[in-house]
Amino acid sequence: MARVKYLRQVAEVPGRVTVITATYNRPALLAGAIDSVRSQTYSHWEQIVVSDGRDDRVPALVAHYGDSRITAYHTCRLAVMGNYQRNFALQYATGEFVLYLDDDNVLYPDALAVMVEGFTAPDIGYVVCPIRYRAKVLRPPRDFVHRQIDLLNYMVRRRLVTTVGGQTMDYSADYYLIDEIRRISEGEFLDTLIGHHR
């Protein structure tokens, strides 16, 4: 499974959540995703938006907010479902925790607070919460298998994402990432809905 090499790593800020948002040609949906982050009751976050290919609407949208916690980057056009862009963002991430929020998803206001509170011990490497996924609730069981978990369902410790090498370039990279992380750490499963997949 192919992965990218990270160009650099920056120091970790305890308690901070890095929200990584991959985007491609959907500025209206992207605005909704950013709005949902800015509406969080937990304020110790940063959001890194990475577009697949240059799209001048993305940095313009980010600049419109005037919020220094939100930054925008772009990669060359790769068409790998945002996987490369999510890995690319890690080189700029300063958070202790990482949450992936694609441009077509939104968080509920208490999402970050609920998930951060789930990291009750240093050996908890990931927290899983249910989400609304189209017309149903996606609530991964503790022994989840492929197709029982979405990228939006989990928050992870950044150091573990880099330990396993980030996302693969495969279609099922969302599952492979959390599957590898659960093999090397403990997880916490909560029952609070934290967002929805649009």
DAHUSUL-V748967 format. One record per pair of residues at least 24 apart in sequence whose C-alpha atoms are under 7 Angstrom apart, sorted by the first residue. I is the first residue (numbers start at 1). J is the second residue. D is the distance in Angstrom with one decimal. If there is no record, write none. Layout:
# DAHUSUL-V748967
i = <I:I>
j = <J:J>
d = <D:D>
This chain:
# DAHUSUL-V748967
i = <1:1:2:2:3:3:3:3:3:4:6:7:8:9:10:10:10:10:11:12:12:12:13:13:13:14:14:15:15:16:16:16:16:16:17:17:17:17:17:17:17:18:18:18:18:18:18:18:18:18:19:19:19:19:19:19:19:20:20:20:20:20:20:20:20:21:21:21:21:21:21:21:22:22:22:22:22:22:22:22:23:23:23:23:23:23:24:24:27:27:29:29:30:30:32:33:33:33:33:36:36:36:36:37:39:40:40:40:41:41:41:42:42:46:47:48:48:49:50:50:50:51:52:52:52:52:52:53:80:83:83:83:84:87:87:95:96:96:97:97:97:97:98:98:98:98:99:99:99:100:100:101:104:104:105:105:105:106:106:106:107:107:107:108:108:111:115:118:123:123:124:124:124:124:125:125:125:125:125:126:126:126:126:126:126:127:127:127:127:127:127:128:128:128:128:128:128:129:129:129:129:129:129:129:129:130:130:130:130:131:131:131:131:132:132:132:133:133:134:134:146:149:150>
j = <168:169:168:169:165:166:167:168:169:87:91:91:91:91:91:92:93:94:94:94:95:96:94:95:96:95:96:95:96:44:45:95:96:97:44:45:46:95:96:97:98:45:46:47:93:94:95:97:98:99:46:47:48:98:99:100:101:47:48:49:86:89:99:100:101:48:49:50:100:101:102:103:49:50:51:82:85:86:102:103:50:51:52:82:102:103:51:52:57:58:103:104:103:104:106:103:104:105:106:106:107:108:109:107:109:109:110:112:109:110:113:112:113:70:71:72:89:73:74:85:89:75:76:77:78:82:85:77:169:167:168:169:169:166:167:158:157:158:155:156:157:158:155:156:157:158:154:155:156:151:152:152:197:198:196:197:198:195:196:197:194:195:196:194:195:194:155:188:185:186:185:186:187:188:156:157:185:186:187:154:155:156:157:187:188:154:155:156:187:188:189:153:154:155:188:189:190:153:154:189:190:191:192:193:194:191:192:193:194:193:194:195:196:195:196:197:196:197:197:198:175:175:174>
d = <5.7:7.0:5.4:5.8:6.6:7.0:6.5:5.0:6.4:7.0:6.1:6.3:5.3:5.1:6.8:6.6:6.8:6.1:6.0:4.8:5.6:5.6:5.7:5.4:5.9:6.8:5.3:7.0:5.8:5.1:5.2:4.4:5.5:6.4:6.5:4.6:6.4:4.8:6.2:4.8:5.6:5.8:5.0:5.8:6.1:6.7:4.8:6.1:4.8:6.3:6.1:4.6:6.2:5.9:4.9:5.7:6.4:5.9:5.0:6.1:6.4:6.7:6.3:4.9:5.9:6.1:4.7:6.3:6.2:5.0:4.8:6.1:5.9:5.0:5.9:5.3:5.9:6.1:5.3:6.3:6.2:4.7:6.3:7.0:6.6:5.4:5.6:5.4:6.9:6.7:5.8:5.5:4.5:6.6:6.8:5.6:6.8:5.9:4.9:5.7:5.3:6.7:6.9:6.6:5.7:4.5:5.9:6.9:5.9:5.6:6.7:5.9:5.1:5.9:6.4:6.0:6.4:6.2:5.0:5.8:6.7:6.5:6.3:5.1:6.5:6.9:6.6:4.0:6.4:6.0:6.9:5.8:6.8:5.9:6.4:7.0:5.9:5.7:6.7:5.6:4.4:5.1:5.7:5.4:6.1:5.5:6.8:4.7:6.7:6.4:6.0:6.1:6.6:5.4:5.8:4.6:5.3:5.6:5.6:6.8:5.9:4.1:6.6:5.3:4.9:4.6:6.8:6.3:6.3:6.0:6.4:4.8:5.2:6.7:5.8:5.5:5.2:5.7:5.8:6.7:5.6:4.3:6.4:4.8:6.4:5.6:5.4:6.5:5.6:4.7:5.9:5.5:4.5:6.7:6.3:4.8:6.2:5.4:6.4:6.1:5.2:5.9:6.0:6.3:6.6:6.3:6.4:5.0:6.6:5.2:5.8:5.2:5.3:6.4:4.4:6.2:5.9:5.0:6.3:6.5:6.2:6.7:6.4>
